Amino acid sequence: MKVKNQSFFLLRNHPSHKSPHHHLPQFPTFTKCCLNKDQETLVCDIQNTLLLNSTSFFPYFMLVAFEGGSILRAFILLLSYPLLLVVDHELGLKLMIFITFCGLKLKDMKNVGRAVLPKFYLENLNLQVYELLSSARSYGIKVLIFTRVPRVMVEEFCKEYLSVDDIIGTELHSIGGYFSGFVSSSGVLVKHKAVKEWFGNERKPDVGVGSCILHDQLFISQCKEGYVVSKEDGKKSARTIMPREKYPKPLVFHDGRLAFFPTPLATLCMLLWFPLGVLLAIIRLFVGIYLPYHISRIVGGLTGVNIAIEGCDYSWENKNKQTGVLFVCTHRTLLDPVFLSMTIGRPLTAVTYSLSKMSEMISPIKTVRLTRDRKQDGETMYQLLREGDLVVCPEGTTCREPYLLRFSSLFAELTDEIVPVAMNTHVTMFYGTTASGLKCLDPIYFLMNPRPSYHVQVLGKLTKELTCSAGGKSSHDVANYIQKKLADALGFECTNLTRKDKYLMLAGNQGIVEDHDLTFNGLIEYELD
């Protein structure tokens, strides 16, 4: 009874349950805000303002707990959710911070903030509020973010994608490169007090944007002009999801395993599925390894793996040719060559570098390691082509989004028997690629999805006039032509980004490992001159 009465008392005193009579006078909607060059500062929050459906920041804490921590940490955070519903907002925030950050490495949080969270922030970004911030930037108005959530969770996104001038949020205590799980001595940020401290008693920010809750009303009351994002504004924005072409900057690379927004219900479903998913992935692996191609394709379909095949016409194959066919694929996961072999019903050889021992053992097709020496690797692949068909992915690394990275040109110098293959994947729960995690688990995670899908489109063989030796084209021209042809087939966009760009952005390194480190996997890639 004491717990029940205490919970009722806390709920009654939660800001969202306050009587309207306790609210400050209502401010106009932010759509009526008209900025001008005379204004100097604009302040707003990211929660309930810049992000849609962010009354609870629980899903973003879950992303940090799972991607930066472990599935056990995510499970403990989910168990705490019922308690978060009955305690007051500040206590609930401290509890989420403790479970999510206690013992977490600072560098792991930095990786999550740089490579994981931005994708989910962009997908929930309020387009209209973002356009207001963009207008402020165009007028030279200084934009400041004041938020109660931990600063480390939003700083990377706000500076990299929104170009804000400063972020003031709750600071976390750390020791020896690890978070302690507690907030700093200053406590959870109180926004209206933080604004006063930041600007002093003699100055006020020109424009403030917040939500309709009491804390934000107090926050924007410290500004010369205050505007709110009402529920009606939120509903209008939610009906039109921010299109990719309007993102502040293209989202080409992102990391992490979770392919869904981890709300409490979605996270519960994932955790319940996880043991079954591991078992299902093992079954699918054995099907792909031990059964013939045409049977494994059927049995795989019965387990939920959807393989869509388009344009697979192998009638141009010449049984008496001296060299094999070189299949040039887009690179979505490590399983690209395996699914291509299943599609055409023929064993292929895949060239790799630094492939994990586990991936080598479970591979149902032949894999050959390369040395990164262009001349030596060219000779190796030429010899492999004399023995049979070969598959390469000239992007050199995987890309999840609808973009193609720059193609290496080495493959174009090897043969005129070139067949472009457009491959794409779709997952609903887990991504089968990673830049900073255990790459040997990539195939497992992909096959753990309830219904993973592969779309394989074998395009027509490249005509002799478009090849190097027969057509006199440069290897760069051939590589660029095939990249454009594959992008058109998939509806993707070509880029000049490379594997180095990806790893510098996601992992803070160039993706190069020593020979003794066998945790890195990928298909052949060389830089274009």
Salt bridges, closest charged atoms under 4 A:
ASP45 OD2 - LYS191 NZ 2.83
GLU90 OE2 - LYS94 NZ 3.69
GLU123 OE2 - LYS119 NZ 2.90
GLU155 OE1 - ARG151 NH1 2.58
GLU155 OE2 - LYS159 NZ 3.46
GLU160 OE2 - LYS249 NZ 2.47
ASP165 OD2 - ARG137 NH1 2.64
GLU171 OE2 - ARG151 NE 2.63
ASP206 OD1 - LYS224 NZ 3.39
ASP216 OD1 - LYS191 NZ 2.15
ASP255 OD1 - ARG400 NH2 3.75
GLU310 OE1 - HIS455 NE2 3.16
GLU317 OE1 - LYS319 NZ 3.37
GLU317 OE2 - ARG346 NH1 3.31
ASP336 OD2 - HIS331 ND1 2.88
GLU360 OE2 - ARG369 NE 2.86
GLU387 OE1 - LYS366 NZ 3.85
ASP389 OD2 - ARG346 NE 3.36
GLU401 OE1 - ARG244 NH2 2.63
GLU401 OE2 - HIS254 NE2 2.55
GLU413 OE2 - ARG374 NH2 3.27
GLU417 OE1 - LYS461 NZ 2.94
GLU417 OE2 - LYS464 NZ 3.17
ASP442 OD1 - ARG257 NH1 2.90
ASP488 OD2 - LYS484 NZ 2.92
GLU525 OE1 - ARG499 NH1 3.47
GLU527 OE1 - ARG406 NH2 2.91
